[in-house]
Amino acid sequence: MPNKMKAAVLSAPGGPEKLDLTHVDLPWPASPGDVLVRLKTAALNPADAYFRSFGPYISSAGPCILGHDGAGVVEAVGDEVTGIGPGQRVCFCNGGIGGAYGTYAEFAVVPESQLALVPDAVDDASAAALPLVLITGWESLYDRARLEADEFVLVHAGAGGTGHVAVQLAALRGARVAATVSTEDKVGLVTKLGVERAIPYRSEDFVEAAQEWTTGHGIDVALDNLGPEVFRKTIPAMSPYGRLVTLMGTPGDDENETAYVNNLTIHNVMMLTPMILGLQDRLDSQAEIVRQGLQLLAERSLRIEIDSRFEFDDIVAAHQRLDLGKATGKIVIAIAD
């Protein structure tokens, strides 16, 4: 067992160049219920860029290692671990907000309860890229909005990391799905994923398109992944008593108080909350979501679109790609063979 590991350490808040590849102490042994995972692949998320730019949520004396999503092989287990053993393939969403090390490293220490076993039919890149976006889409559409079959759903940025998973979850529930996309060449992708009405928002007004598509009924459930301007513009596209979910924080109503008049329900979804606040029951629920998602991947009922792959030594270039905001699907880094 080595006593050091290679990691991308955040030297100070700022741009991608603030990620320094270096060696840090291997945090093992850890707690009796923890598992040491030798990471093979990690995935990038917009939250990583946020923490890189502004600093972690949790202060700690040790180095700050970002990254929430990872997949790899169990290297060692604590004395109280009973359900998993060395050599098994696992994935997880854990760490990367300060405090516990994230997945931009050769190893990760993860509580047994947060791990999901990866089926043989699921490759490492898909397993690493799945957890955060799946949890986000699942909690947004299934747990919070209570999406039902035949309802009209609008997913913004439907070809992005979260969006391309959310449109598939909506289609699996039997909903009718529309998605906004930035370019015409993304229309084909989201259509293959189950989108009935793709809306290139740079050439079409998505509110008008949504009203036409629903023949005036409006959108029953919308998922905002873009921010205040899109949130407010989505309000008049909604049906009365519709449910609008935002991942970006809740701005005010539009100038006509349409959300108020139409009795819209507004949900905030921040899937990192259980990790930030240490809510174990919620963390357990999120791990179970990942386990169900892995089965969907194995059955080919769900797919993960990989935008690009980078070697670990190219972590700065990977973050430069992330900062462009143009990824189709997920960006991953290969940490080991």
Secondary structure, 3 states (H helix, E strand, C coil): CCCEEEEEEECCCCCHHHEEEEEEECCCCCCCCEEEEEEEEEEECHHHHHHHHHCCCCCCCCCCECCCEEEEEEEEECCCCCCCCCCCEEEEECCCCCCCCCCCECEEEEEHHHCEECCCCCCHHHHHHCHHHHHHHHHHHHHHCCCCCCCEEEECCCCCHHHHHHHHHHHHCCCEEEEEECCHHHHHHHHHCCCCEEEECCCCCHHHHHHHHCCCCCEEEEEECCCHHHHHHHHHHEEEEEEEEECCCCCCCCCCCHHHHCCCEEEECCCCHHHHHCCHHHHHHHHHHHHHHHHHHHCCCCCCCEEEEEEHHHHHHHHHHHHHCCCCCEEEEECCC
